[in-house]
Amino acid sequence: MNLIYPRQWLKIANRALNLIGSESLQDFDDGSQAAQNIEVQLPAAVQEVMAYHPFWCARKRMTLAPLADAPAFGYKFAYALPADFCSLVEVHSGDMKLKGEEYSREGNTILSDVESMGIVYTALPETPEALVPAVQGAIVHLLAYKLAQITTANDALTARLFQEYQTSLVEAVKRDGQGRGDTDGERPWTEGR
């Protein structure tokens, strides 16, 4: 999915720019080098953070319709993934959770022999407000690190920003699971680490 950047993303971009000592943007379309760098690096930062962990704040459920053309071989049905898809969490057919050998992800589709399919997935957010503040912070820190790599020759700053990103990502995972209620017997993600 290509993110369309409403003005809400500007504050995320400016927080990252401030961390590397750059001036804030007034608009994504101002033609500056900083705006061009943000245009390239923001989608990468958002996708990288969102793909790292199945954040509860970004999960969605969707029933998929089979595509008109069946796969050439191996499976009976192909299902297109949603436009905002980032990563797969679970695959279901009716009330039954499918095992990994019962489907295959290929490109932007899922192949299977089941006639109905529903998925739980991590979605790319349209706005940062859809995310808990800790996840927003992880995106800010990763974006700052990526910008520092291409705009500064300050290795100490770049290394510090990478360390801050790692710390903020761990915090985002920890905070994402707080207050979400019953875990249906699942172990917290951080417990296995």
C-alpha positions as CSV (number, residue, x, y, z in Angstrom):
1,M,0.0,0.0,0.0
2,N,1.2,3.5,-0.7
3,L,0.4,5.7,2.2
4,I,-1.3,8.9,1.3
5,Y,0.0,11.5,3.7
6,P,-2.6,13.6,5.3
7,R,-1.4,16.5,7.4
8,Q,-1.4,14.2,10.5
9,W,1.8,12.5,9.3
10,L,3.6,15.9,9.2
11,K,4.0,15.9,12.9
12,I,5.6,12.5,12.8
13,A,8.0,13.7,10.1
14,N,8.8,16.9,12.0
15,R,9.5,15.0,15.2
16,A,12.0,12.8,13.3
17,L,13.6,15.9,11.6
18,N,13.9,17.6,15.0
19,L,15.8,14.6,16.3
20,I,18.5,15.0,13.6
21,G,18.6,18.8,14.1
22,S,16.8,19.7,10.9
23,E,14.1,22.4,10.5
24,S,10.5,21.3,10.5
25,L,8.5,21.1,7.3
26,Q,5.4,23.3,6.8
27,D,4.1,20.9,4.0
28,F,5.1,17.7,2.4
29,D,5.0,19.4,-1.0
30,D,7.4,22.2,-0.3
31,G,10.0,21.0,-2.7
32,S,12.8,20.9,-0.2
33,Q,15.3,18.1,0.1
34,A,13.9,17.2,3.5
35,A,10.4,16.8,2.0
36,Q,11.9,14.6,-0.7
37,N,13.7,12.5,1.9
38,I,10.5,12.1,3.9
39,E,8.6,11.0,0.9
40,V,11.0,8.1,0.4
41,Q,11.8,7.2,4.0
42,L,8.4,7.6,5.8
43,P,6.7,4.7,3.9
44,A,9.7,2.5,4.6
45,A,9.8,3.4,8.3
46,V,6.0,2.8,8.8
47,Q,6.1,-0.5,7.0
48,E,9.2,-1.7,8.8
49,V,7.8,-0.9,12.2
50,M,4.3,-2.4,11.4
51,A,5.8,-5.6,10.0
52,Y,8.0,-6.1,13.1
53,H,5.2,-7.2,15.4
54,P,1.4,-7.9,15.0
55,F,0.4,-4.7,16.9
56,W,-3.1,-5.0,18.3
57,C,-3.8,-1.3,17.5
58,A,-3.3,-2.1,13.8
59,R,-5.1,-5.4,13.5
60,K,-8.0,-5.8,11.2
61,R,-10.3,-8.7,10.2
62,M,-11.6,-9.2,6.7
63,T,-13.5,-11.8,4.8
64,L,-11.8,-12.4,1.4
65,A,-13.7,-13.2,-1.8
66,P,-12.0,-15.7,-4.2
67,L,-10.6,-14.3,-7.4
68,A,-12.2,-15.3,-10.7
69,D,-9.1,-17.0,-11.9
70,A,-8.0,-20.1,-10.0
71,P,-4.3,-20.7,-9.5
72,A,-2.6,-22.6,-12.3
73,F,-2.0,-25.6,-10.1
74,G,-1.7,-26.8,-6.5
75,Y,-4.7,-25.0,-5.0
76,K,-8.4,-24.5,-6.0
77,F,-8.7,-20.8,-4.9
78,A,-6.8,-17.6,-4.9
79,Y,-7.7,-14.7,-2.6
80,A,-6.5,-11.1,-3.0
81,L,-5.0,-9.4,0.1
82,P,-6.4,-6.0,1.1
83,A,-4.8,-2.8,-0.1
84,D,-3.7,-1.8,3.4
85,F,-2.1,-5.3,4.1
86,C,1.2,-5.3,6.0
87,S,1.5,-8.8,7.5
88,L,-0.6,-11.8,8.1
89,V,-1.6,-12.8,11.7
90,E,-4.1,-15.6,11.2
91,V,-6.1,-17.3,8.4
92,H,-9.6,-18.8,9.0
93,S,-12.2,-20.7,7.1
94,G,-15.5,-20.2,8.9
95,D,-14.8,-20.8,12.6
96,M,-11.7,-22.9,12.0
97,K,-8.2,-21.4,12.2
98,L,-6.2,-22.8,9.3
99,K,-2.7,-24.3,9.7
100,G,0.2,-23.2,7.7
101,E,0.1,-26.2,5.3
102,E,-3.5,-25.4,4.4
103,Y,-2.7,-22.2,2.6
104,S,0.2,-20.4,0.9
105,R,0.9,-16.8,0.5
106,E,2.2,-15.8,-2.9
107,G,2.7,-12.1,-3.7
108,N,-0.5,-10.2,-2.9
109,T,-2.6,-13.4,-2.7
110,I,-3.3,-16.3,-0.5
111,L,-3.9,-19.7,-2.2
112,S,-5.9,-22.4,-0.6
113,D,-8.4,-25.2,-1.2
114,V,-11.0,-23.7,1.3
115,E,-14.1,-22.1,-0.2
116,S,-14.3,-19.3,2.3
117,M,-11.5,-17.4,3.9
118,G,-11.1,-14.7,6.5
119,I,-7.9,-13.2,7.7
120,V,-6.6,-11.3,10.7
121,Y,-3.8,-9.0,9.6
122,T,-1.7,-6.0,10.5
123,A,-2.8,-3.0,8.5
124,L,-0.8,-0.1,7.4
125,P,-2.3,2.9,9.2
126,E,-3.9,5.8,7.2
127,T,-3.1,8.2,10.0
128,P,-0.7,8.0,13.0
129,E,-3.7,8.6,15.3
130,A,-4.7,5.0,14.6
131,L,-1.7,3.9,16.5
132,V,-0.9,3.9,20.2
133,P,1.7,6.7,21.1
134,A,4.5,4.2,21.7
135,V,4.1,2.8,18.1
136,Q,4.1,6.3,16.8
137,G,7.3,6.9,18.8
138,A,9.0,3.8,17.2
139,I,8.1,5.2,13.7
140,V,9.6,8.6,14.6
141,H,12.8,7.1,15.9
142,L,13.2,4.7,12.9
143,L,12.5,7.6,10.5
144,A,15.1,9.8,12.3
145,Y,17.7,7.1,12.1
146,K,17.0,6.6,8.3
147,L,17.2,10.3,7.7
148,A,20.4,10.6,9.7
149,Q,22.0,7.9,7.6
150,I,21.4,9.9,4.4
151,T,21.7,13.5,5.5
152,T,24.4,13.6,8.2
153,A,28.0,12.5,8.5
154,N,27.6,12.2,12.2
155,D,28.2,8.5,13.0
156,A,27.7,9.1,16.8
157,L,24.2,10.6,16.1
158,T,23.3,7.8,13.7
159,A,24.3,5.2,16.2
160,R,22.5,6.9,19.1
161,L,19.3,7.2,17.0
162,F,19.5,3.5,16.1
163,Q,19.8,2.6,19.8
164,E,16.8,4.9,20.6
165,Y,14.8,3.2,17.8
166,Q,15.5,-0.2,19.2
167,T,14.5,0.9,22.7
168,S,11.3,2.6,21.5
169,L,10.4,-0.5,19.5
170,V,10.7,-2.8,22.5
171,E,8.6,-0.3,24.5
172,A,6.0,-0.1,21.7
173,V,5.6,-3.9,21.7
174,K,5.3,-3.9,25.5
175,R,2.7,-1.1,25.6
176,D,0.7,-2.4,22.7
177,G,-0.4,-5.4,24.7
178,Q,-1.5,-3.5,27.8
179,G,-5.1,-3.1,28.5
180,R,-6.4,-5.2,25.6
181,G,-8.2,-7.7,27.7
182,D,-8.2,-11.5,27.5
183,T,-5.3,-13.0,25.6
184,D,-7.2,-16.3,25.0
185,G,-4.3,-18.2,26.6
186,E,-1.6,-16.6,24.4
187,R,1.7,-15.8,26.0
188,P,2.7,-12.2,25.8
189,W,5.1,-11.6,22.9
190,T,7.9,-10.4,25.2
191,E,7.6,-13.5,27.4
192,G,9.3,-15.7,24.9
193,R,12.2,-13.3,24.3
